[in-house]
Amino acid sequence: MNLDGFIAEKVACAIESLYGAKAPEGAVQISATRKEFEGDVTLVTFPLLRISRKAPEATAQEIGEWLKANLHQIESFNVVKGFLNIKIAPAYWNDVFCEIAAAPDYGQADATGRTVMVEFSSPNTNKPLHLGHIRNNLLGWSVSRLLEAAGDKVIKVNLVNDRGIHICKSMLAWLQRGNGVTPESSGIKGDHLVGDYYVEFNKMLTEETDAALEAAGIDPKEATPEQKAEAQKNTKCQKEAQAMLLKWEQGDPEVRALWAKMNGWVYDGFDTTYRNLGISFDKIYYESQTYLLGKSLVEEGLEKGIFYRRDDGSVWCDLTADGLDEKLLLRGDGTSVYMTQDLGTACRRHDEFGFDEMIYVVGNEQNYHFQVLKLILGKLGFDWADAIYHLSYGMVELPEGKMKSREGTVVDADDLIEKMYQTAKETSLESGKLEDMEPAEQDKLFMMLGLGALKYFIIKVDPRKTMLFDPRESIDFNGNTGPFIQYTHARIKSVLRKAAAQGMEPASTKAALIPKEIELVKIMAGFPDKIKEAAAAHSPALVANYAYNLAKEFNQYYHDVSILRETDADVRAQRLMLISVIAKVLVKAMDILGIQLPERM
């Protein structure tokens, strides 16, 4: 039980003993004592006055005296108006520290019995992963690890958008302008090669659109958005891409063969990027395998009168009564849209795993989509529709502004990983502390630091906020960064190695804790509750900032307190145990974020 729970339980005993009545549910309110007052926790007495029938100050005084007389864990108390400030005895914190030190996997909650599915990554197969995908992948991975730490069974899944007009555009451009180029013949990573032809298609589209506008006597630079959209719709390449999609859905062997070949190039590229990021999945779904199930659900909804068909053959769901608009489910030519396959995929997943919660890690530009998905599933009669949760995260922007895939102005994930590695290498070599480290070990460290910087910089921001990414700022060894926490862990390990070389061993000796040590124990004591809080909020940022606060407090302690030079053997052993436990908690916290901590730097 945490401190607040322990004090609340004892306050309830005090109330029953003093006033002969049980405190109503929610009446015992415990919070951390404000910094301007002496104490660790504070009881608000105002909700208890109906029971005590006394003034707030008198009630606080009586409860404080009872607690002090009956609990050895209470060192002192003071009353400020109707607030009882309680100071906990150092011996209590020593007991808490011993419990933390003895726990084999401190912070790990007991199994909840819940099954949670987390979908993340969900790339299109017409372009490589970029910085926006990196935030998605890192959030999805860390949310999964966070929920596992909170006791849930988590199934990590990826939905690959391997069909649709987007891949047809890349295929068409490759057919018309690729001259048979392959990843092997060009030396270009497969997902990059396919992405190049997605950009190429948009060049083709712009050329044809501009030509159509000029033919109509309109200057392309002065055309209205409506004029551009109309001209674009009637271009040859746009119609050819749509015709290719229709052929794909009809099973045309040539189109399907080209689709399989180019998607294979992309999957090989994706796998390399995932491996470099330390990301993996328990199961991968493909839209090409679920869209037909989605179509059958749409047909079922038509038969039940849930959906309706327009004169052009397209199928829609009218959501105006729900405060939304009408949603397209099937185009007039019978081809499906994103919503179609999402319906099918959701049903297949629930049939396979019977999840208690289904978390979609998708950017906030898709808020409307998931609102509609839940509504439609509910209308189709699936009572588990309410189990869907959209973890809507903000976009990643750069100092120069937003990224645009169609224009090829994105920060490529592979390039960014390499840049983070190089930046970590430069920064580390400047310190001159790695001269005795083998080159292979150095290389491993640089990648660990580069990825740690990247992951922490992204995860420490609340998922719902738009964030500005600056690679150089993220690699800083000072401040709230991944390398700062990694360096803190390496510093602790260095002290422990020196201690071991001198025959000094960590031990819980029950030596009295000084105030700085008590503060560290307090922070560590809050770790399990921080995991629960973060899991409930689906926000690994809370764990990231917890780890930073613990690391920062340790570094202040390290500078102010002697460890190896302490002459009292019991105190020294206890301090070594304290820092070893701090290292253990940092490892657990950062593991939730997918970040490794080095033994030395």
C-alpha positions as CSV (number, residue, x, y, z in Angstrom):
1,M,0.0,0.0,0.0
2,N,1.3,3.5,-0.8
3,L,1.7,6.2,1.8
4,D,-1.6,8.0,1.0
5,G,-3.5,4.7,1.3
6,F,-1.7,3.8,4.5
7,I,-2.5,7.1,6.2
8,A,-6.1,7.1,4.9
9,E,-6.7,3.7,6.4
10,K,-5.2,4.8,9.8
11,V,-7.2,8.1,9.7
12,A,-10.4,6.0,9.3
13,C,-9.4,4.0,12.4
14,A,-8.8,7.3,14.3
15,I,-12.3,8.6,13.3
16,E,-14.0,5.4,14.4
17,S,-12.1,5.4,17.7
18,L,-12.6,9.1,18.5
19,Y,-16.1,9.7,17.3
20,G,-17.7,6.2,17.2
21,A,-18.6,6.4,13.5
22,K,-17.2,5.3,10.2
23,A,-16.1,8.0,7.7
24,P,-18.3,8.2,4.6
25,E,-16.7,7.0,1.4
26,G,-14.5,9.7,-0.1
27,A,-14.5,11.8,3.1
28,V,-10.9,11.0,4.0
29,Q,-8.9,13.2,1.6
30,I,-5.1,12.8,1.7
31,S,-2.7,14.8,-0.5
32,A,1.0,15.7,-0.5
33,T,1.8,18.5,1.9
34,R,2.4,21.9,0.2
35,K,6.1,22.9,0.2
36,E,5.6,25.9,2.5
37,F,4.5,23.7,5.3
38,E,6.3,21.0,7.3
39,G,5.0,17.5,6.6
40,D,4.8,14.7,4.0
41,V,1.0,14.3,3.7
42,T,-2.0,16.4,4.6
43,L,-5.5,15.5,5.8
44,V,-8.4,17.8,4.9
45,T,-10.7,17.8,7.9
46,F,-13.7,19.7,6.5
47,P,-15.5,16.6,5.1
48,L,-15.2,15.1,8.6
49,L,-16.8,17.9,10.7
50,R,-20.3,16.3,10.6
51,I,-18.9,13.3,12.4
52,S,-16.6,15.1,14.9
53,R,-19.1,17.9,15.5
54,K,-16.2,20.1,16.3
55,A,-14.3,23.0,14.7
56,P,-11.8,22.1,11.9
57,E,-8.7,23.0,14.1
58,A,-10.0,20.9,17.0
59,T,-10.8,17.9,14.7
60,A,-7.4,18.1,13.1
61,Q,-5.7,18.3,16.5
62,E,-7.5,15.3,17.9
63,I,-6.9,13.1,14.9
64,G,-3.2,14.1,14.9
65,E,-2.8,13.2,18.5
66,W,-4.4,9.8,18.0
67,L,-2.2,9.0,15.0
68,K,1.0,10.1,16.9
69,A,0.0,8.0,19.9
70,N,-0.9,4.9,18.0
71,L,1.6,4.8,15.1
72,H,5.3,4.6,15.3
73,Q,5.5,5.7,11.7
74,I,4.3,9.2,12.6
75,E,7.1,11.6,13.7
76,S,5.1,14.7,14.2
77,F,2.1,16.7,13.1
78,N,1.0,20.3,12.9
79,V,-2.4,21.9,12.3
80,V,-3.0,24.9,9.9
81,K,-6.6,25.9,10.1
82,G,-8.5,22.8,8.9
83,F,-5.5,21.0,7.5
84,L,-3.6,18.3,9.4
85,N,0.0,18.1,8.1
86,I,1.7,14.8,9.0
87,K,5.4,14.2,9.0
88,I,6.5,10.6,8.6
89,A,9.3,9.1,10.7
90,P,12.5,8.2,8.9
91,A,12.2,4.6,10.0
92,Y,9.1,4.3,7.8
93,W,11.0,5.3,4.7
94,N,13.8,2.8,5.6
95,D,11.2,0.0,5.7
96,V,9.8,1.2,2.3
97,F,13.3,1.2,0.9
98,C,14.0,-2.3,2.1
99,E,10.7,-3.5,0.4
100,I,11.7,-1.8,-2.9
101,A,15.2,-3.2,-2.8
102,A,13.8,-6.7,-2.2
103,A,11.2,-6.6,-5.0
104,P,12.5,-8.6,-8.0
105,D,10.7,-6.5,-10.6
106,Y,9.7,-3.4,-8.8
107,G,6.9,-1.4,-10.5
108,Q,5.5,-4.4,-12.3
109,A,1.8,-4.8,-11.4
110,D,-0.1,-8.0,-10.9
111,A,-2.0,-9.4,-13.8
112,T,-5.3,-7.6,-14.4
113,G,-6.9,-10.3,-16.6
114,R,-7.5,-7.7,-19.3
115,T,-6.5,-8.2,-22.9
116,V,-5.6,-5.0,-24.7
117,M,-4.8,-4.8,-28.4
118,V,-2.7,-1.9,-29.6
119,E,-2.5,-1.0,-33.3
120,F,0.4,1.2,-34.3
121,S,2.6,2.0,-37.3
122,S,-0.1,1.2,-39.9
123,P,2.0,2.4,-42.9
124,N,1.0,2.8,-46.5
125,T,3.0,0.7,-49.0
126,N,3.6,3.6,-51.3
127,K,6.4,5.4,-49.3
128,P,9.0,4.8,-46.7
129,L,8.5,5.5,-43.0
130,H,9.2,9.1,-41.9
131,L,9.4,11.1,-38.7
132,G,5.7,11.1,-38.3
133,H,5.7,7.3,-38.4
134,I,8.5,7.3,-35.9
135,R,6.4,9.1,-33.4
136,N,3.6,6.7,-34.1
137,N,5.8,3.6,-33.7
138,L,7.5,4.9,-30.5
139,L,4.2,5.8,-28.9
140,G,2.6,2.5,-29.9
141,W,5.5,0.5,-28.5
142,S,5.8,2.4,-25.3
143,V,2.1,2.4,-24.6
144,S,2.1,-1.4,-25.1
145,R,5.0,-1.8,-22.7
146,L,3.3,0.6,-20.3
147,L,0.1,-1.4,-20.2
148,E,2.1,-4.6,-19.8
149,A,3.8,-3.1,-16.8
150,A,0.3,-2.2,-15.4
151,G,-0.6,-5.9,-15.6
152,D,-2.5,-6.1,-18.9
153,K,-2.0,-8.8,-21.6
154,V,-1.1,-6.7,-24.6
155,I,-1.2,-7.8,-28.3
156,K,0.8,-5.5,-30.5
157,V,-0.5,-5.4,-34.1
158,N,0.2,-3.6,-37.3
159,L,-2.3,-2.9,-40.1
160,V,-0.5,-2.5,-43.4
161,N,-2.4,-0.4,-45.9
162,D,-1.3,-2.5,-48.8
163,R,-4.1,-1.8,-51.2
164,G,-5.9,1.2,-52.5
165,I,-5.4,4.1,-54.8
166,H,-2.1,5.2,-53.2
167,I,-0.2,2.0,-54.1
168,C,-1.8,2.1,-57.6
169,K,-0.3,5.5,-58.1
170,S,3.2,4.3,-57.3
171,M,2.7,1.2,-59.5
172,L,1.5,3.3,-62.5
173,A,4.4,5.7,-62.3
174,W,6.9,2.8,-62.0
175,L,5.3,1.2,-65.1
176,Q,5.4,4.4,-67.2
177,R,8.7,5.9,-66.0
178,G,10.6,3.2,-64.1
179,N,12.3,1.4,-67.0
180,G,12.2,-1.8,-64.9
181,V,14.4,-0.4,-62.1
182,T,14.5,-2.6,-58.9
183,P,16.1,-2.2,-55.4
184,E,18.9,-4.6,-56.6
185,S,19.6,-2.8,-59.8
186,S,19.5,0.7,-58.3
187,G,20.9,0.0,-54.8
188,I,18.0,1.9,-53.4
189,K,16.1,0.5,-50.3
190,G,12.8,-1.0,-51.5
191,D,10.4,1.3,-49.6
192,H,12.4,4.3,-50.8
193,L,12.3,3.2,-54.4
194,V,8.5,2.8,-54.3
195,G,8.2,6.1,-52.5
196,D,10.1,7.8,-55.2
197,Y,7.5,6.7,-57.8
198,Y,4.7,8.0,-55.6
199,V,6.3,11.4,-55.8
200,E,6.8,10.8,-59.5
201,F,3.1,10.1,-60.0
202,N,2.3,13.5,-58.4
203,K,4.7,15.2,-60.8
204,M,2.8,13.5,-63.6
205,L,-0.5,14.6,-62.1
206,T,0.7,18.2,-61.8
207,E,2.0,18.2,-65.4
208,E,-1.3,16.9,-66.8
209,T,-3.4,19.1,-64.5
210,D,-1.5,22.2,-65.6
211,A,-1.9,21.2,-69.2
212,A,-5.6,20.7,-68.9
213,L,-6.0,24.1,-67.2
214,E,-4.0,25.9,-69.9
215,A,-6.1,24.1,-72.6
216,A,-9.1,25.6,-70.9
217,G,-7.5,29.1,-71.0
218,I,-6.7,29.1,-67.3
219,D,-3.3,30.1,-65.9
220,P,-2.4,27.2,-63.5
221,K,-0.9,29.7,-61.0
222,E,-4.2,31.6,-60.8
223,A,-6.6,28.6,-60.9
224,T,-9.0,28.2,-58.0
225,P,-8.9,25.1,-55.8
226,E,-12.2,24.0,-57.5
227,Q,-10.8,24.4,-61.0
228,K,-7.6,22.5,-60.0
229,A,-9.7,19.6,-58.5
230,E,-11.9,19.4,-61.6
231,A,-9.0,19.4,-63.9
232,Q,-7.1,16.8,-61.8
233,K,-10.1,14.5,-61.7
234,N,-10.1,14.2,-65.5
235,T,-6.4,13.7,-66.0
236,K,-5.3,10.6,-67.8
237,C,-3.0,9.4,-65.0
238,Q,-5.7,9.8,-62.4
239,K,-8.2,7.8,-64.4
240,E,-5.5,5.1,-65.1
241,A,-4.8,4.8,-61.4
242,Q,-8.5,4.4,-60.6
243,A,-8.8,1.8,-63.4
244,M,-5.8,-0.1,-61.9
245,L,-7.5,-0.2,-58.5
246,L,-10.6,-1.6,-60.1
247,K,-8.6,-4.3,-61.9
248,W,-6.8,-5.1,-58.6
249,E,-10.2,-5.7,-56.9
250,Q,-11.3,-7.8,-59.8
251,G,-8.2,-10.0,-59.4
252,D,-6.4,-9.0,-62.6
253,P,-3.3,-11.3,-62.6
254,E,-0.9,-8.8,-64.1
255,V,-1.9,-6.0,-61.7
256,R,-1.8,-8.4,-58.8
257,A,1.7,-9.6,-59.7
258,L,3.1,-6.1,-60.0
259,W,1.4,-5.2,-56.7
260,A,2.9,-8.2,-54.9
261,K,6.4,-7.5,-56.3
262,M,6.4,-3.8,-55.3
263,N,4.9,-4.4,-51.9
264,G,7.6,-7.1,-51.3
265,W,10.2,-4.4,-51.9
266,V,8.4,-2.1,-49.4
267,Y,8.1,-4.9,-46.7
268,D,11.8,-5.6,-46.9
269,G,12.5,-1.9,-46.3
270,F,10.0,-1.6,-43.5
271,D,11.5,-4.6,-41.7
272,T,15.0,-3.0,-41.7
273,T,13.6,0.2,-40.2
274,Y,11.5,-1.6,-37.5
275,R,14.6,-3.6,-36.6
276,N,16.7,-0.5,-36.2
277,L,14.0,1.1,-34.0
278,G,13.7,-2.0,-31.8
279,I,10.1,-2.4,-32.8
280,S,8.2,-5.7,-33.4
281,F,4.6,-6.9,-33.6
282,D,2.7,-9.9,-32.4
283,K,0.6,-10.0,-35.5
284,I,0.4,-8.1,-38.8
285,Y,-2.9,-7.5,-40.6
286,Y,-3.1,-6.6,-44.2
287,E,-6.0,-4.6,-45.6
288,S,-6.0,-6.8,-48.7
289,Q,-7.0,-9.6,-46.4
290,T,-9.8,-7.8,-44.5
291,Y,-11.5,-5.5,-47.0
292,L,-13.7,-8.3,-48.3
293,L,-15.0,-8.9,-44.8
294,G,-15.7,-5.2,-44.6
295,K,-17.6,-5.3,-47.8
296,S,-19.7,-8.2,-46.5
297,L,-20.5,-6.1,-43.4
298,V,-21.6,-3.2,-45.6
299,E,-23.9,-5.6,-47.6
300,E,-25.3,-6.8,-44.3
301,G,-26.0,-3.3,-43.2
302,L,-27.7,-2.6,-46.5
303,E,-30.1,-5.6,-46.0
304,K,-30.9,-4.4,-42.4
305,G,-31.6,-0.8,-43.6
306,I,-28.7,0.6,-41.6
307,F,-27.0,1.9,-44.8
308,Y,-28.4,3.0,-48.1
309,R,-27.4,2.9,-51.8
310,R,-27.4,6.1,-54.0
311,D,-28.3,6.2,-57.6
312,D,-24.6,5.9,-58.7
313,G,-24.3,2.6,-56.8
314,S,-22.3,4.0,-53.9
315,V,-23.2,2.9,-50.3
316,W,-23.5,5.4,-47.5
317,C,-24.3,5.6,-43.7
318,D,-26.4,8.5,-42.6
319,L,-25.0,9.8,-39.3
320,T,-26.8,13.2,-39.3
321,A,-28.9,12.1,-36.4
322,D,-25.7,11.5,-34.5
323,G,-24.5,15.1,-35.1
324,L,-22.2,14.0,-38.0
325,D,-22.7,13.8,-41.8
326,E,-23.1,11.0,-44.3
327,K,-20.2,8.6,-44.6
328,L,-19.2,6.8,-47.8
329,L,-18.6,3.0,-47.3
330,L,-18.4,1.8,-50.9
331,R,-17.7,3.8,-54.1
332,G,-20.1,3.6,-57.1
333,D,-17.7,1.2,-58.9
334,G,-17.8,-1.2,-55.9
335,T,-14.3,-0.4,-54.6
336,S,-13.9,0.0,-50.9
337,V,-12.6,2.9,-48.8
338,Y,-10.6,3.0,-45.6
339,M,-13.7,2.7,-43.5
340,T,-14.7,-0.5,-45.3
341,Q,-11.6,-2.4,-44.4
342,D,-11.4,-0.9,-40.9
343,L,-14.8,-2.4,-40.2
344,G,-13.7,-5.8,-41.4
345,T,-10.3,-5.7,-39.5
346,A,-12.0,-4.7,-36.2
347,C,-14.4,-7.6,-36.5
348,R,-11.7,-10.1,-37.3
349,R,-9.6,-9.0,-34.4
350,H,-12.4,-9.3,-31.9
351,D,-13.3,-12.7,-33.2
352,E,-9.6,-13.8,-32.8
353,F,-8.7,-12.2,-29.5
354,G,-11.9,-11.0,-27.8
355,F,-10.1,-7.9,-26.6
356,D,-11.3,-5.8,-23.6
357,E,-9.8,-2.6,-25.2
358,M,-8.7,-1.9,-28.7
359,I,-6.3,1.1,-28.9
360,Y,-5.7,2.7,-32.3
361,V,-2.5,4.8,-32.2
362,V,-3.3,7.2,-35.1
363,G,-2.7,11.0,-35.6
364,N,-5.3,13.5,-34.6
365,E,-6.2,14.3,-38.3
366,Q,-8.1,11.0,-38.1
367,N,-10.3,11.9,-35.1
368,Y,-13.4,12.0,-37.2
369,H,-12.7,8.6,-38.8
370,F,-12.5,6.8,-35.5
371,Q,-15.6,8.5,-34.1
372,V,-17.4,7.2,-37.2
373,L,-15.9,3.7,-36.9
374,K,-17.3,3.3,-33.4
375,L,-20.7,4.6,-34.4
376,I,-21.0,2.3,-37.4
377,L,-19.9,-0.8,-35.5
378,G,-22.4,0.1,-32.8
379,K,-25.2,0.4,-35.4
380,L,-24.2,-3.0,-36.8
381,G,-24.9,-4.4,-33.4
382,F,-21.4,-5.1,-32.0
383,D,-21.6,-4.4,-28.3
384,W,-17.8,-4.2,-28.1
385,A,-17.7,-1.0,-30.2
386,D,-17.3,1.0,-27.0
387,A,-14.0,-0.9,-26.3
388,I,-12.4,1.1,-29.1
389,Y,-10.1,3.9,-28.0
390,H,-8.4,6.3,-30.4
391,L,-5.0,7.4,-29.0
392,S,-5.0,10.6,-30.9
393,Y,-1.6,12.1,-31.1
394,G,-0.3,15.5,-32.4
395,M,1.8,15.9,-35.5
396,V,5.6,16.2,-35.5
397,E,6.8,19.4,-37.0
398,L,10.3,20.7,-37.8
399,P,11.8,24.1,-37.3
400,E,11.1,24.7,-41.0
401,G,7.5,23.6,-40.8
402,K,5.2,20.7,-41.8
403,M,6.3,17.7,-43.9
404,K,4.5,16.7,-47.1
405,S,4.8,13.2,-48.5
406,R,3.4,14.0,-51.9
407,E,6.1,16.6,-52.5
408,G,8.8,14.4,-51.0
409,T,9.6,16.9,-48.3
410,V,9.6,14.6,-45.3
411,V,12.3,13.6,-42.8
412,D,13.0,10.0,-43.7
413,A,13.1,7.6,-40.8
414,D,16.2,5.8,-41.9
415,D,18.1,9.1,-42.5
416,L,17.0,10.3,-39.1
417,I,18.2,7.2,-37.3
418,E,21.6,7.5,-39.1
419,K,21.7,11.2,-38.2
420,M,21.1,10.5,-34.5
421,Y,23.8,7.8,-34.6
422,Q,26.3,10.2,-36.1
423,T,25.4,13.0,-33.7
424,A,25.8,10.7,-30.7
425,K,29.1,9.6,-32.1
426,E,30.4,13.1,-32.5
427,T,29.2,14.2,-29.1
428,S,30.6,11.1,-27.3
429,L,34.0,11.2,-29.0
430,E,34.4,14.9,-28.1
431,S,34.3,13.9,-24.4
432,G,37.5,11.8,-24.8
433,K,36.2,9.1,-22.4
434,L,36.0,6.2,-24.7
435,E,39.6,5.7,-25.8
436,D,39.9,2.3,-24.1
437,M,36.6,1.0,-25.5
438,E,36.7,-1.4,-28.4
439,P,35.4,0.0,-31.7
440,A,32.5,-2.5,-31.9
441,E,31.5,-1.6,-28.3
442,Q,31.7,2.1,-29.2
443,D,29.5,1.6,-32.2
444,K,26.9,-0.2,-30.1
445,L,27.0,2.7,-27.6
446,F,26.6,5.4,-30.2
447,M,23.5,3.6,-31.6
448,M,22.1,3.2,-28.0
449,L,22.6,6.9,-27.3
450,G,21.3,8.1,-30.7
451,L,18.1,6.0,-30.4
452,G,17.7,6.9,-26.7
453,A,17.9,10.5,-27.6
454,L,15.4,10.2,-30.4
455,K,12.9,8.0,-28.4
456,Y,13.0,10.1,-25.2
457,F,12.7,13.4,-27.0
458,I,9.5,12.2,-28.7
459,I,8.0,10.2,-25.9
460,K,8.5,12.8,-23.1
461,V,5.9,15.1,-24.9
462,D,2.3,14.4,-24.0
463,P,0.9,12.3,-27.0
464,R,-1.9,14.7,-27.6
465,K,0.4,17.7,-28.2
466,T,1.9,18.7,-31.5
467,M,5.7,18.7,-31.1
468,L,8.7,20.4,-32.6
469,F,11.6,18.0,-33.2
470,D,15.2,19.2,-33.1
471,P,17.8,16.4,-33.4
472,R,20.7,18.4,-31.9
473,E,18.6,19.4,-28.9
474,S,17.6,15.8,-28.2
475,I,21.1,14.5,-28.0
476,D,22.1,17.0,-25.2
477,F,23.7,15.2,-22.2
478,N,22.2,17.8,-19.8
479,G,18.6,18.6,-19.1
480,N,15.5,16.5,-19.7
481,T,16.9,14.2,-22.4
482,G,17.5,10.5,-23.0
483,P,21.3,10.8,-22.9
484,F,21.1,12.6,-19.5
485,I,19.3,9.6,-18.0
486,Q,21.6,7.2,-19.8
487,Y,24.6,9.0,-18.4
488,T,23.1,8.9,-14.9
489,H,22.8,5.1,-15.1
490,A,26.3,4.8,-16.4
491,R,27.5,7.0,-13.5
492,I,25.8,4.7,-11.0
493,K,27.3,1.6,-12.6
494,S,30.7,3.2,-12.5
495,V,30.4,3.8,-8.7
496,L,29.3,0.2,-8.2
497,R,32.2,-1.2,-10.2
498,K,34.7,0.9,-8.2
499,A,33.0,-0.3,-5.0
500,A,33.3,-3.9,-6.0
501,A,36.9,-3.5,-6.9
502,Q,37.5,-2.4,-3.3
503,G,35.5,-5.2,-1.8
504,M,32.5,-3.1,-0.9
505,E,29.1,-4.6,-1.4
506,P,25.6,-3.0,-1.4
507,A,23.4,-4.0,1.5
508,S,20.2,-2.9,3.3
509,T,21.6,-2.3,6.8
510,K,18.8,-0.2,8.3
511,A,21.3,2.6,8.7
512,A,19.4,5.9,9.3
513,L,18.5,7.7,6.0
514,I,19.4,11.3,5.6
515,P,16.8,13.8,4.2
516,K,18.3,13.6,0.6
517,E,18.0,9.8,0.8
518,I,14.5,9.9,2.1
519,E,13.6,12.1,-0.9
520,L,15.0,9.6,-3.3
521,V,13.0,6.8,-1.6
522,K,9.8,8.9,-1.8
523,I,10.3,9.3,-5.5
524,M,10.9,5.5,-6.0
525,A,7.9,4.7,-3.7
526,G,5.7,6.5,-6.2
527,F,6.9,4.5,-9.2
528,P,4.1,1.8,-9.2
529,D,1.4,4.5,-8.9
530,K,3.0,6.5,-11.7
531,I,2.8,3.5,-14.0
532,K,-0.9,3.1,-13.1
533,E,-1.5,6.8,-13.7
534,A,0.3,6.7,-17.0
535,A,-1.5,3.5,-18.2
536,A,-4.9,5.0,-17.3
537,A,-4.0,8.1,-19.3
538,H,-2.3,6.1,-22.2
539,S,0.6,8.5,-21.7
540,P,4.2,7.1,-21.5
541,A,5.3,10.8,-21.2
542,L,4.5,10.5,-17.5
543,V,7.0,7.7,-17.1
544,A,9.6,9.6,-19.1
545,N,9.4,12.6,-16.9
546,Y,9.3,10.5,-13.8
547,A,12.6,8.9,-14.9
548,Y,14.1,12.4,-15.5
549,N,13.0,13.6,-12.0
550,L,14.6,10.5,-10.4
551,A,17.8,10.9,-12.4
552,K,18.0,14.6,-11.5
553,E,17.5,14.0,-7.8
554,F,20.2,11.3,-7.8
555,N,22.7,13.6,-9.5
556,Q,22.1,16.2,-6.8
557,Y,22.6,13.5,-4.2
558,Y,25.8,12.3,-5.9
559,H,27.3,15.7,-5.8
560,D,26.4,16.5,-2.2
561,V,26.9,13.1,-0.4
562,S,30.0,10.9,-0.1
563,I,29.4,7.3,-1.1
564,L,32.7,5.4,-1.5
565,R,34.6,7.7,1.0
566,E,32.0,7.2,3.7
567,T,33.8,5.7,6.7
568,D,30.8,4.0,8.4
569,A,30.6,0.6,6.7
570,D,26.8,0.2,7.3
571,V,26.0,3.6,5.9
572,R,28.3,3.0,2.9
573,A,26.7,-0.3,2.2
574,Q,23.3,1.2,2.5
575,R,24.2,4.0,0.1
576,L,25.5,1.5,-2.4
577,M,22.3,-0.4,-2.2
578,L,20.3,2.8,-2.6
579,I,22.0,3.8,-5.8
580,S,21.8,0.2,-7.2
581,V,18.0,0.3,-6.6
582,I,17.8,3.7,-8.3
583,A,19.6,2.1,-11.3
584,K,17.1,-0.7,-11.3
585,V,14.1,1.6,-11.3
586,L,15.6,3.7,-14.1
587,V,16.1,0.5,-16.2
588,K,12.5,-0.5,-15.6
589,A,11.2,3.0,-16.4
590,M,13.3,3.4,-19.6
591,D,12.5,-0.1,-20.7
592,I,8.8,0.9,-20.8
593,L,9.9,3.6,-23.3
594,G,12.0,1.1,-25.3
595,I,15.3,2.8,-24.3
596,Q,18.4,0.9,-23.3
597,L,20.7,2.2,-20.6
598,P,24.5,1.7,-21.0
599,E,26.8,0.3,-18.4
600,R,29.4,3.0,-19.2
601,M,29.7,6.1,-21.3
